[in-house]
Amino acid sequence: MITVFILFFSVVLPNTIYCPTNDQPSTRSLYSIGDTLSYQDQSLQIPVCNGEGNYSTGDSFSFLDLNGNENGGDYKISIISMNATW
């Protein structure tokens, strides 16, 4: 099975909600549309700022949770959409 991640970019800057990212590494990865996330980037623990479903606010999320090779065969397709206007 193949895990596919399609990248789009969107930035939303709310005035009242702050999600701390102090635990995040300072390195960046650059991706283009259609690229697949590296295993290293999939394993990053990302704080959940607005929880719903399986994740509550304050939990950590990892894209490995959606990788069928790592989660027992439950394959998912993820679309990451990020847009910014300056």
Distance bins in CASP14 RR format, pairs under 12 A and 6 or more apart:
PFRMAT RR
TARGET T0000
AUTHOR 0000-0000-0000
RMODE 2
METHOD distances of the structure
MODEL  1
1 67 0 0 0 0 1 0 0 0 0 0 0
1 68 1 0 0 1 0 0 0 0 0 0 0
1 69 1 0 0 1 0 0 0 0 0 0 0
1 70 0 0 0 0 0 1 0 0 0 0 0
1 71 0 0 0 0 0 1 0 0 0 0 0
1 72 0 0 0 0 0 1 0 0 0 0 0
1 73 1 0 0 1 0 0 0 0 0 0 0
1 74 0 0 0 0 1 0 0 0 0 0 0
1 75 1 0 1 0 0 0 0 0 0 0 0
1 76 0 0 0 0 0 1 0 0 0 0 0
1 77 0 0 0 0 0 1 0 0 0 0 0
2 36 0 0 0 0 1 0 0 0 0 0 0
2 67 0 0 0 0 0 1 0 0 0 0 0
2 68 0 0 0 0 1 0 0 0 0 0 0
2 69 0 0 0 0 1 0 0 0 0 0 0
2 75 1 0 0 1 0 0 0 0 0 0 0
2 76 0 0 0 0 0 1 0 0 0 0 0
2 77 0 0 0 0 1 0 0 0 0 0 0
3 36 1 0 0 1 0 0 0 0 0 0 0
3 37 0 0 0 0 1 0 0 0 0 0 0
3 38 0 0 0 0 0 1 0 0 0 0 0
3 39 0 0 0 0 0 1 0 0 0 0 0
3 42 0 0 0 0 1 0 0 0 0 0 0
3 63 0 0 0 0 1 0 0 0 0 0 0
3 64 0 0 0 0 1 0 0 0 0 0 0
3 65 0 0 0 0 0 1 0 0 0 0 0
3 66 1 0 0 1 0 0 0 0 0 0 0
3 67 1 0 1 0 0 0 0 0 0 0 0
3 68 1 0 0 1 0 0 0 0 0 0 0
3 69 1 0 0 1 0 0 0 0 0 0 0
3 70 0 0 0 0 1 0 0 0 0 0 0
3 71 0 0 0 0 1 0 0 0 0 0 0
3 73 0 0 0 0 1 0 0 0 0 0 0
3 74 0 0 0 0 0 1 0 0 0 0 0
3 75 1 0 0 1 0 0 0 0 0 0 0
3 76 1 0 0 1 0 0 0 0 0 0 0
3 77 1 0 0 1 0 0 0 0 0 0 0
3 78 0 0 0 0 1 0 0 0 0 0 0
4 34 0 0 0 0 1 0 0 0 0 0 0
4 35 0 0 0 0 0 1 0 0 0 0 0
4 36 1 0 0 1 0 0 0 0 0 0 0
4 37 0 0 0 0 1 0 0 0 0 0 0
4 63 0 0 0 0 0 1 0 0 0 0 0
4 66 0 0 0 0 0 1 0 0 0 0 0
4 67 0 0 0 0 0 1 0 0 0 0 0
4 68 0 0 0 0 0 1 0 0 0 0 0
4 75 0 0 0 0 1 0 0 0 0 0 0
4 76 0 0 0 0 1 0 0 0 0 0 0
4 77 1 0 1 0 0 0 0 0 0 0 0
4 78 1 0 0 1 0 0 0 0 0 0 0
4 79 0 0 0 0 1 0 0 0 0 0 0
4 80 0 0 0 0 0 1 0 0 0 0 0
5 29 0 0 0 0 0 1 0 0 0 0 0
5 31 0 0 0 0 1 0 0 0 0 0 0
5 32 0 0 0 0 0 1 0 0 0 0 0
5 33 0 0 0 0 0 1 0 0 0 0 0
5 34 1 0 0 1 0 0 0 0 0 0 0
5 35 1 0 0 1 0 0 0 0 0 0 0
5 36 1 0 1 0 0 0 0 0 0 0 0
5 37 1 0 1 0 0 0 0 0 0 0 0
5 38 0 0 0 0 1 0 0 0 0 0 0
5 39 0 0 0 0 0 1 0 0 0 0 0
5 41 0 0 0 0 1 0 0 0 0 0 0
5 42 0 0 0 0 1 0 0 0 0 0 0
5 63 1 0 0 1 0 0 0 0 0 0 0
5 64 0 0 0 0 0 1 0 0 0 0 0
5 66 0 0 0 0 1 0 0 0 0 0 0
5 67 0 0 0 0 1 0 0 0 0 0 0
5 75 0 0 0 0 0 1 0 0 0 0 0
5 76 0 0 0 0 1 0 0 0 0 0 0
5 77 1 0 0 1 0 0 0 0 0 0 0
5 78 1 0 1 0 0 0 0 0 0 0 0
5 79 1 0 0 1 0 0 0 0 0 0 0
5 80 1 0 0 1 0 0 0 0 0 0 0
5 81 0 0 0 0 0 1 0 0 0 0 0
6 31 0 0 0 0 1 0 0 0 0 0 0
6 32 0 0 0 0 0 1 0 0 0 0 0
6 33 1 0 0 1 0 0 0 0 0 0 0
6 34 1 0 1 0 0 0 0 0 0 0 0
6 35 0 0 0 0 1 0 0 0 0 0 0
6 36 0 0 0 0 1 0 0 0 0 0 0
6 37 0 0 0 0 0 1 0 0 0 0 0
6 76 0 0 0 0 0 1 0 0 0 0 0
6 77 1 0 0 1 0 0 0 0 0 0 0
6 78 1 0 0 1 0 0 0 0 0 0 0
6 79 1 0 1 0 0 0 0 0 0 0 0
6 80 1 0 0 1 0 0 0 0 0 0 0
6 81 0 0 0 0 1 0 0 0 0 0 0
6 82 0 0 0 0 0 1 0 0 0 0 0
7 29 0 0 0 0 0 1 0 0 0 0 0
7 30 0 0 0 0 0 1 0 0 0 0 0
7 31 1 0 1 0 0 0 0 0 0 0 0
7 32 1 0 0 1 0 0 0 0 0 0 0
7 33 1 0 0 1 0 0 0 0 0 0 0
7 34 1 0 0 1 0 0 0 0 0 0 0
7 35 1 0 1 0 0 0 0 0 0 0 0
7 36 0 0 0 0 1 0 0 0 0 0 0
7 37 1 0 0 1 0 0 0 0 0 0 0
7 41 0 0 0 0 0 1 0 0 0 0 0
7 63 0 0 0 0 0 1 0 0 0 0 0
7 78 0 0 0 0 1 0 0 0 0 0 0
7 79 0 0 0 0 1 0 0 0 0 0 0
7 80 1 0 1 0 0 0 0 0 0 0 0
7 81 0 0 0 0 1 0 0 0 0 0 0
7 82 1 0 0 1 0 0 0 0 0 0 0
7 83 0 0 0 0 0 1 0 0 0 0 0
8 31 0 0 0 0 0 1 0 0 0 0 0
8 32 0 0 0 0 0 1 0 0 0 0 0
8 33 1 0 0 1 0 0 0 0 0 0 0
8 34 0 0 0 0 1 0 0 0 0 0 0
8 35 0 0 0 0 0 1 0 0 0 0 0
8 78 0 0 0 0 0 1 0 0 0 0 0
8 79 1 0 0 1 0 0 0 0 0 0 0
8 80 1 0 0 1 0 0 0 0 0 0 0
8 81 1 1 0 0 0 0 0 0 0 0 0
8 82 1 0 0 1 0 0 0 0 0 0 0
8 83 1 0 0 1 0 0 0 0 0 0 0
8 84 0 0 0 0 0 1 0 0 0 0 0
9 30 0 0 0 0 0 1 0 0 0 0 0
9 31 0 0 0 0 1 0 0 0 0 0 0
9 32 0 0 0 0 0 1 0 0 0 0 0
9 33 0 0 0 0 1 0 0 0 0 0 0
9 35 0 0 0 0 0 1 0 0 0 0 0
9 79 0 0 0 0 0 1 0 0 0 0 0
9 80 1 0 0 1 0 0 0 0 0 0 0
9 81 1 0 0 1 0 0 0 0 0 0 0
9 82 1 1 0 0 0 0 0 0 0 0 0
9 83 1 0 1 0 0 0 0 0 0 0 0
9 84 1 0 0 1 0 0 0 0 0 0 0
9 85 0 0 0 0 0 1 0 0 0 0 0
10 79 0 0 0 0 0 1 0 0 0 0 0
10 80 0 0 0 0 1 0 0 0 0 0 0
10 81 1 0 1 0 0 0 0 0 0 0 0
10 82 1 0 1 0 0 0 0 0 0 0 0
10 83 1 1 0 0 0 0 0 0 0 0 0
10 84 1 0 0 1 0 0 0 0 0 0 0
10 85 0 0 0 0 1 0 0 0 0 0 0
11 81 0 0 0 0 0 1 0 0 0 0 0
11 82 1 0 0 1 0 0 0 0 0 0 0
11 83 1 0 0 1 0 0 0 0 0 0 0
11 84 1 0 1 0 0 0 0 0 0 0 0
11 85 0 0 0 0 1 0 0 0 0 0 0
11 86 0 0 0 0 1 0 0 0 0 0 0
12 19 0 0 0 0 0 1 0 0 0 0 0
12 49 0 0 0 0 0 1 0 0 0 0 0
12 50 0 0 0 0 0 1 0 0 0 0 0
12 81 0 0 0 0 0 1 0 0 0 0 0
12 82 0 0 0 0 1 0 0 0 0 0 0
12 83 0 0 0 0 1 0 0 0 0 0 0
12 84 0 0 0 0 1 0 0 0 0 0 0
12 85 0 0 0 0 0 1 0 0 0 0 0
13 19 0 0 0 0 0 1 0 0 0 0 0
13 49 0 0 0 0 0 1 0 0 0 0 0
13 83 0 0 0 0 0 1 0 0 0 0 0
13 84 0 0 0 0 1 0 0 0 0 0 0
13 85 0 0 0 0 0 1 0 0 0 0 0
13 86 0 0 0 0 0 1 0 0 0 0 0
14 49 0 0 0 0 1 0 0 0 0 0 0
14 50 0 0 0 0 1 0 0 0 0 0 0
16 49 0 0 0 0 0 1 0 0 0 0 0
16 50 0 0 0 0 0 1 0 0 0 0 0
17 47 0 0 0 0 0 1 0 0 0 0 0
17 48 0 0 0 0 0 1 0 0 0 0 0
17 49 1 0 0 1 0 0 0 0 0 0 0
17 50 1 0 0 1 0 0 0 0 0 0 0
17 51 0 0 0 0 0 1 0 0 0 0 0
17 57 0 0 0 0 1 0 0 0 0 0 0
17 58 0 0 0 0 0 1 0 0 0 0 0
18 47 0 0 0 0 0 1 0 0 0 0 0
18 49 0 0 0 0 1 0 0 0 0 0 0
18 50 0 0 0 0 0 1 0 0 0 0 0
18 57 0 0 0 0 0 1 0 0 0 0 0
18 58 0 0 0 0 0 1 0 0 0 0 0
19 46 0 0 0 0 1 0 0 0 0 0 0
19 47 1 0 1 0 0 0 0 0 0 0 0
19 48 0 0 0 0 1 0 0 0 0 0 0
19 49 1 1 0 0 0 0 0 0 0 0 0
19 50 0 0 0 0 1 0 0 0 0 0 0
19 51 0 0 0 0 0 1 0 0 0 0 0
19 57 0 0 0 0 1 0 0 0 0 0 0
19 58 0 0 0 0 1 0 0 0 0 0 0
19 59 0 0 0 0 0 1 0 0 0 0 0
19 60 0 0 0 0 0 1 0 0 0 0 0
19 61 0 0 0 0 0 1 0 0 0 0 0
20 46 0 0 0 0 0 1 0 0 0 0 0
20 47 1 0 0 1 0 0 0 0 0 0 0
20 48 0 0 0 0 0 1 0 0 0 0 0
20 49 0 0 0 0 1 0 0 0 0 0 0
20 57 0 0 0 0 0 1 0 0 0 0 0
20 58 0 0 0 0 1 0 0 0 0 0 0
20 60 0 0 0 0 0 1 0 0 0 0 0
21 44 0 0 0 0 0 1 0 0 0 0 0
21 45 0 0 0 0 0 1 0 0 0 0 0
21 46 0 0 0 0 1 0 0 0 0 0 0
21 47 1 0 0 1 0 0 0 0 0 0 0
21 48 0 0 0 0 0 1 0 0 0 0 0
21 49 0 0 0 0 1 0 0 0 0 0 0
21 60 0 0 0 0 0 1 0 0 0 0 0
22 47 0 0 0 0 1 0 0 0 0 0 0
23 44 0 0 0 0 1 0 0 0 0 0 0
23 45 1 0 0 1 0 0 0 0 0 0 0
23 46 0 0 0 0 1 0 0 0 0 0 0
23 47 1 0 0 1 0 0 0 0 0 0 0
23 58 0 0 0 0 0 1 0 0 0 0 0
23 60 0 0 0 0 1 0 0 0 0 0 0
24 41 0 0 0 0 0 1 0 0 0 0 0
24 44 1 0 0 1 0 0 0 0 0 0 0
24 45 0 0 0 0 1 0 0 0 0 0 0
24 46 1 0 0 1 0 0 0 0 0 0 0
24 47 0 0 0 0 1 0 0 0 0 0 0
24 60 0 0 0 0 0 1 0 0 0 0 0
25 40 0 0 0 0 1 0 0 0 0 0 0
25 41 0 0 0 0 1 0 0 0 0 0 0
25 43 0 0 0 0 0 1 0 0 0 0 0
25 44 1 0 0 1 0 0 0 0 0 0 0
25 45 0 0 0 0 0 1 0 0 0 0 0
25 46 0 0 0 0 0 1 0 0 0 0 0
27 38 0 0 0 0 0 1 0 0 0 0 0
27 40 0 0 0 0 1 0 0 0 0 0 0
27 41 0 0 0 0 1 0 0 0 0 0 0
27 44 0 0 0 0 1 0 0 0 0 0 0
28 40 0 0 0 0 0 1 0 0 0 0 0
28 41 0 0 0 0 1 0 0 0 0 0 0
28 44 0 0 0 0 0 1 0 0 0 0 0
29 35 0 0 0 0 1 0 0 0 0 0 0
29 36 0 0 0 0 0 1 0 0 0 0 0
29 37 0 0 0 0 1 0 0 0 0 0 0
29 38 1 0 0 1 0 0 0 0 0 0 0
29 39 0 0 0 0 0 1 0 0 0 0 0
29 40 1 0 0 1 0 0 0 0 0 0 0
29 41 1 0 1 0 0 0 0 0 0 0 0
29 42 0 0 0 0 0 1 0 0 0 0 0
29 44 0 0 0 0 1 0 0 0 0 0 0
29 63 0 0 0 0 0 1 0 0 0 0 0
30 37 0 0 0 0 0 1 0 0 0 0 0
30 38 0 0 0 0 0 1 0 0 0 0 0
30 41 0 0 0 0 0 1 0 0 0 0 0
31 37 1 0 0 1 0 0 0 0 0 0 0
31 38 0 0 0 0 1 0 0 0 0 0 0
31 41 0 0 0 0 1 0 0 0 0 0 0
31 80 0 0 0 0 1 0 0 0 0 0 0
31 82 0 0 0 0 0 1 0 0 0 0 0
33 79 0 0 0 0 0 1 0 0 0 0 0
33 80 0 0 0 0 0 1 0 0 0 0 0
33 81 0 0 0 0 0 1 0 0 0 0 0
33 82 0 0 0 0 0 1 0 0 0 0 0
34 77 0 0 0 0 0 1 0 0 0 0 0
34 78 0 0 0 0 0 1 0 0 0 0 0
34 79 0 0 0 0 0 1 0 0 0 0 0
34 80 0 0 0 0 0 1 0 0 0 0 0
35 41 0 0 0 0 0 1 0 0 0 0 0
35 80 0 0 0 0 0 1 0 0 0 0 0
36 42 0 0 0 0 1 0 0 0 0 0 0
36 63 0 0 0 0 0 1 0 0 0 0 0
36 67 0 0 0 0 0 1 0 0 0 0 0
36 77 0 0 0 0 0 1 0 0 0 0 0
36 78 0 0 0 0 0 1 0 0 0 0 0
36 80 0 0 0 0 0 1 0 0 0 0 0
37 43 0 0 0 0 1 0 0 0 0 0 0
37 44 0 0 0 0 1 0 0 0 0 0 0
37 46 0 0 0 0 0 1 0 0 0 0 0
37 62 0 0 0 0 0 1 0 0 0 0 0
37 63 1 0 1 0 0 0 0 0 0 0 0
37 64 0 0 0 0 1 0 0 0 0 0 0
37 66 0 0 0 0 1 0 0 0 0 0 0
37 67 0 0 0 0 1 0 0 0 0 0 0
37 78 0 0 0 0 1 0 0 0 0 0 0
37 79 0 0 0 0 0 1 0 0 0 0 0
37 80 0 0 0 0 1 0 0 0 0 0 0
38 44 0 0 0 0 1 0 0 0 0 0 0
38 63 0 0 0 0 0 1 0 0 0 0 0
38 64 0 0 0 0 0 1 0 0 0 0 0
38 67 0 0 0 0 0 1 0 0 0 0 0
39 62 0 0 0 0 0 1 0 0 0 0 0
39 63 0 0 0 0 1 0 0 0 0 0 0
39 64 0 0 0 0 1 0 0 0 0 0 0
39 67 0 0 0 0 1 0 0 0 0 0 0
39 69 0 0 0 0 1 0 0 0 0 0 0
39 70 0 0 0 0 1 0 0 0 0 0 0
40 62 0 0 0 0 0 1 0 0 0 0 0
40 63 0 0 0 0 0 1 0 0 0 0 0
40 64 0 0 0 0 0 1 0 0 0 0 0
41 62 0 0 0 0 1 0 0 0 0 0 0
41 63 1 0 0 1 0 0 0 0 0 0 0
41 64 0 0 0 0 1 0 0 0 0 0 0
41 67 0 0 0 0 0 1 0 0 0 0 0
41 80 0 0 0 0 0 1 0 0 0 0 0
42 61 0 0 0 0 0 1 0 0 0 0 0
42 62 1 0 0 1 0 0 0 0 0 0 0
42 63 1 0 1 0 0 0 0 0 0 0 0
42 64 1 0 1 0 0 0 0 0 0 0 0
42 65 0 0 0 0 1 0 0 0 0 0 0
42 66 0 0 0 0 1 0 0 0 0 0 0
42 67 1 0 1 0 0 0 0 0 0 0 0
42 68 0 0 0 0 0 1 0 0 0 0 0
42 69 0 0 0 0 1 0 0 0 0 0 0
42 70 1 0 0 1 0 0 0 0 0 0 0
42 71 0 0 0 0 0 1 0 0 0 0 0
42 76 0 0 0 0 0 1 0 0 0 0 0
42 78 0 0 0 0 1 0 0 0 0 0 0
42 80 0 0 0 0 0 1 0 0 0 0 0
43 60 0 0 0 0 0 1 0 0 0 0 0
43 61 0 0 0 0 0 1 0 0 0 0 0
43 62 1 0 0 1 0 0 0 0 0 0 0
43 63 1 0 0 1 0 0 0 0 0 0 0
43 64 1 0 1 0 0 0 0 0 0 0 0
43 65 0 0 0 0 0 1 0 0 0 0 0
43 66 0 0 0 0 0 1 0 0 0 0 0
43 67 0 0 0 0 1 0 0 0 0 0 0
43 70 0 0 0 0 1 0 0 0 0 0 0
44 60 0 0 0 0 1 0 0 0 0 0 0
44 61 0 0 0 0 1 0 0 0 0 0 0
44 62 1 0 0 1 0 0 0 0 0 0 0
44 63 1 0 0 1 0 0 0 0 0 0 0
44 64 0 0 0 0 1 0 0 0 0 0 0
44 65 0 0 0 0 0 1 0 0 0 0 0
45 55 0 0 0 0 0 1 0 0 0 0 0
45 58 0 0 0 0 0 1 0 0 0 0 0
45 59 0 0 0 0 1 0 0 0 0 0 0
45 60 1 0 1 0 0 0 0 0 0 0 0
45 61 1 0 0 1 0 0 0 0 0 0 0
45 62 1 0 1 0 0 0 0 0 0 0 0
45 63 0 0 0 0 0 1 0 0 0 0 0
45 64 0 0 0 0 1 0 0 0 0 0 0
45 65 0 0 0 0 0 1 0 0 0 0 0
46 55 0 0 0 0 1 0 0 0 0 0 0
46 58 0 0 0 0 0 1 0 0 0 0 0
46 59 0 0 0 0 1 0 0 0 0 0 0
46 60 1 0 0 1 0 0 0 0 0 0 0
46 61 1 0 1 0 0 0 0 0 0 0 0
46 62 1 0 0 1 0 0 0 0 0 0 0
46 63 0 0 0 0 1 0 0 0 0 0 0
46 64 0 0 0 0 0 1 0 0 0 0 0
46 65 0 0 0 0 0 1 0 0 0 0 0
46 80 0 0 0 0 0 1 0 0 0 0 0
47 55 0 0 0 0 1 0 0 0 0 0 0
47 56 0 0 0 0 0 1 0 0 0 0 0
47 57 0 0 0 0 1 0 0 0 0 0 0
47 58 1 0 0 1 0 0 0 0 0 0 0
47 59 1 0 0 1 0 0 0 0 0 0 0
47 60 1 0 0 1 0 0 0 0 0 0 0
47 61 1 0 0 1 0 0 0 0 0 0 0
47 62 0 0 0 0 0 1 0 0 0 0 0
48 54 0 0 0 0 1 0 0 0 0 0 0
48 55 1 0 1 0 0 0 0 0 0 0 0
48 56 1 0 0 1 0 0 0 0 0 0 0
48 57 1 0 1 0 0 0 0 0 0 0 0
48 58 1 0 1 0 0 0 0 0 0 0 0
48 59 1 0 1 0 0 0 0 0 0 0 0
48 60 1 0 0 1 0 0 0 0 0 0 0
48 61 1 0 1 0 0 0 0 0 0 0 0
48 62 0 0 0 0 0 1 0 0 0 0 0
48 65 0 0 0 0 0 1 0 0 0 0 0
49 55 0 0 0 0 0 1 0 0 0 0 0
49 56 0 0 0 0 0 1 0 0 0 0 0
49 57 1 0 0 1 0 0 0 0 0 0 0
49 58 1 0 0 1 0 0 0 0 0 0 0
49 59 0 0 0 0 0 1 0 0 0 0 0
49 60 0 0 0 0 0 1 0 0 0 0 0
49 61 0 0 0 0 1 0 0 0 0 0 0
50 56 0 0 0 0 1 0 0 0 0 0 0
50 57 1 0 0 1 0 0 0 0 0 0 0
50 58 0 0 0 0 1 0 0 0 0 0 0
50 59 0 0 0 0 0 1 0 0 0 0 0
50 61 0 0 0 0 0 1 0 0 0 0 0
51 57 1 0 1 0 0 0 0 0 0 0 0
51 58 1 0 0 1 0 0 0 0 0 0 0
51 59 1 0 0 1 0 0 0 0 0 0 0
51 60 0 0 0 0 0 1 0 0 0 0 0
51 61 0 0 0 0 1 0 0 0 0 0 0
52 59 0 0 0 0 0 1 0 0 0 0 0
52 61 0 0 0 0 0 1 0 0 0 0 0
53 59 0 0 0 0 0 1 0 0 0 0 0
53 61 0 0 0 0 0 1 0 0 0 0 0
54 60 0 0 0 0 0 1 0 0 0 0 0
54 61 0 0 0 0 1 0 0 0 0 0 0
54 62 0 0 0 0 0 1 0 0 0 0 0
54 65 0 0 0 0 1 0 0 0 0 0 0
54 66 0 0 0 0 0 1 0 0 0 0 0
54 71 0 0 0 0 0 1 0 0 0 0 0
54 74 0 0 0 0 0 1 0 0 0 0 0
54 76 0 0 0 0 0 1 0 0 0 0 0
55 61 1 0 1 0 0 0 0 0 0 0 0
55 62 0 0 0 0 0 1 0 0 0 0 0
55 65 0 0 0 0 1 0 0 0 0 0 0
55 66 0 0 0 0 0 1 0 0 0 0 0
59 65 0 0 0 0 0 1 0 0 0 0 0
61 78 0 0 0 0 0 1 0 0 0 0 0
61 80 0 0 0 0 0 1 0 0 0 0 0
62 70 0 0 0 0 1 0 0 0 0 0 0
62 71 0 0 0 0 1 0 0 0 0 0 0
62 78 0 0 0 0 0 1 0 0 0 0 0
63 69 0 0 0 0 0 1 0 0 0 0 0
63 70 0 0 0 0 1 0 0 0 0 0 0
63 71 0 0 0 0 0 1 0 0 0 0 0
63 76 0 0 0 0 1 0 0 0 0 0 0
63 77 0 0 0 0 0 1 0 0 0 0 0
63 78 1 0 0 1 0 0 0 0 0 0 0
63 79 0 0 0 0 0 1 0 0 0 0 0
63 80 0 0 0 0 1 0 0 0 0 0 0
64 70 1 0 1 0 0 0 0 0 0 0 0
64 71 1 0 0 1 0 0 0 0 0 0 0
64 72 0 0 0 0 0 1 0 0 0 0 0
64 74 0 0 0 0 0 1 0 0 0 0 0
64 76 0 0 0 0 0 1 0 0 0 0 0
64 78 0 0 0 0 0 1 0 0 0 0 0
65 71 1 0 0 1 0 0 0 0 0 0 0
65 72 0 0 0 0 0 1 0 0 0 0 0
65 73 0 0 0 0 0 1 0 0 0 0 0
65 74 0 0 0 0 1 0 0 0 0 0 0
65 75 0 0 0 0 0 1 0 0 0 0 0
65 76 0 0 0 0 1 0 0 0 0 0 0
65 78 0 0 0 0 1 0 0 0 0 0 0
66 72 0 0 0 0 0 1 0 0 0 0 0
66 73 0 0 0 0 0 1 0 0 0 0 0
66 74 0 0 0 0 1 0 0 0 0 0 0
66 75 0 0 0 0 1 0 0 0 0 0 0
66 76 1 1 0 0 0 0 0 0 0 0 0
66 77 0 0 0 0 1 0 0 0 0 0 0
66 78 1 0 1 0 0 0 0 0 0 0 0
66 79 0 0 0 0 0 1 0 0 0 0 0
66 80 0 0 0 0 0 1 0 0 0 0 0
67 73 0 0 0 0 1 0 0 0 0 0 0
67 74 0 0 0 0 1 0 0 0 0 0 0
67 75 1 0 0 1 0 0 0 0 0 0 0
67 76 1 0 0 1 0 0 0 0 0 0 0
67 77 0 0 0 0 0 1 0 0 0 0 0
67 78 0 0 0 0 1 0 0 0 0 0 0
68 74 1 0 1 0 0 0 0 0 0 0 0
68 75 1 0 1 0 0 0 0 0 0 0 0
68 76 1 0 0 1 0 0 0 0 0 0 0
68 77 0 0 0 0 0 1 0 0 0 0 0
68 78 0 0 0 0 0 1 0 0 0 0 0
69 75 0 0 0 0 1 0 0 0 0 0 0
69 76 0 0 0 0 0 1 0 0 0 0 0
70 76 0 0 0 0 0 1 0 0 0 0 0
END
